[in-house]
Each structure stands twice: as C-alpha cells, then as structure tokens.
Amino acid sequence: AQKITQTQPGMFVQEKEAVTLDCTYDTSDPSYGLFWYKQPSSGEMIFLIYQGSYDQQNATEGRYSLNFQKARKSANLVISASQLGDSAMYFCAMREGPAGNNRKLIWGLGTSLAVNP
Amino acid sequence: DVKVTQSSRYLVKRTGEKVFLECVQDMDHENMFWYRQDPGLGLRLIYFSYDVKMKEKGDIPEGYSVSREKKERFSLILESASTNQTSMYLCASSPYGGGASGTEAFFGQGTRLTVV
C-alpha cells in the first residue's frame, strides 16, 4: 500500500490565484514528519516546508502553507498568489519515526503544477 | 549558499561499462543519499550513508554500490551498466539528526544517465 498518496497528477492554476496540492499519508507511528519539495524543470529538488506530527500549528513559509489534518492523515500544500515560477513538480514526503540520524524519506509520486499567465 | 554538486548533468554510457556518479557537498553534512527518479515511480532510495565509510542499502540497491571515503563526497557506482539503469539520479545531503525539521535534505541538480 502507498504510504504517501498524491492523487493529482497534474494541476492548472491562474497566476495570482491560490492552489492546493493534495497529499495523504499512512503511518501507525505517532511521531513523523511531513515535507513538501518543489522540482522545477532544471531538475534540482528544493525543500519548501515541513510539518511535525506533534506541531500544534500549521506550518507556513512565505507563500507556502501546509494544511495539516491529522485525523484525516492529510498534509495539503497551499500556494497563495501563484507565480509563473511556481510551475514545477511538487512532491510530498514523510519521515516515519522521530527526527534523528539515519532517517530516510518516503516519497509520493508528485503533482505537476502549471501556472497560466 | 549551501551546495550539493553532481559531477555531470548528462551522461551517456555503453552497456557493461563501469560508471561512477560523483556527488560533493560543502555543508559538512553527515548524511548523504543517492536516489533514482523515474516517471510514474517517483524517487526511490538506492543507498545512503550517515558517516564516512558507512553505508546502508535503500529500497533498490541491486546493481549499484557506493563509496564514501571522505565526508564531503559520496559516489554511486554502476558496476556493469545496463539499459534498465537509464534514469535521473539525484544526490542529497542532510545534517546529523536531520536538521531542524528532522530530515531536511539538500539536493544536487541531478544526473540524467542514458545507457545504450
């Protein structure tokens, strides 16, 4: 079974509008972390935002926010005021277990976002 | 600015060749990772290393080996390249303990390897 599911292979959004990229996860570990990365066409994976399972507040980083709904096991990325440069692949990933060394990430298959002018 | 540098952006090799993919990071990170990325399969972990001379198998280690003789350098080796190893290879590093967020990883620009 998929541990990280991104149900939207592709999304379109108009410039300056907000967009939500979906991510659901599956783990029985009470301690975990959720990540979002952006991969532009240049290929480099760029870390965007992190949410720990015990964090009380939803994470925000500039125009990025994470809509964390623990009971639903969802960690959707919200991008506000979309820009043309936001066009990229977006990946959701999870770390199972508490933060520490020797930890690896479990990755979703990604969502391709296209921002229209 | 943090940097993870992969030696080549594009590489074309012949079947049966021994191939070295090099990755260097300048952040003094303990952890380094090699992934391959294929359409429809996402990122899959090949090997990772959490210290010099230490290595652990990821999800798909078959056909690959790694070397970490120095902290800043992590090499991926294809002992005898095959066409099914044609892929995008991504190197990443993270600090001890995974950084402030637990496993914040910094990635290189990727190497697109074609085996013919």
Interface residues (C-beta under 8 A of the other chain):
Chain A: G33 F35 Y37 S42 G43 E44 M45 I46 F47 Y50 G52 F91 R95 P98 A99 G100 N101 N102 R103 K104 L105 W107 G108 L109 G110
Chain B: R9 E30 N31 F33 G40 L41 G42 L43 R44 L45 F48 Y50 E56 G58 M88 L90 A92 Y96 G97 G98 S101 G102 T103 E104 A105 F106 F107 G108 Q109 G110 R112
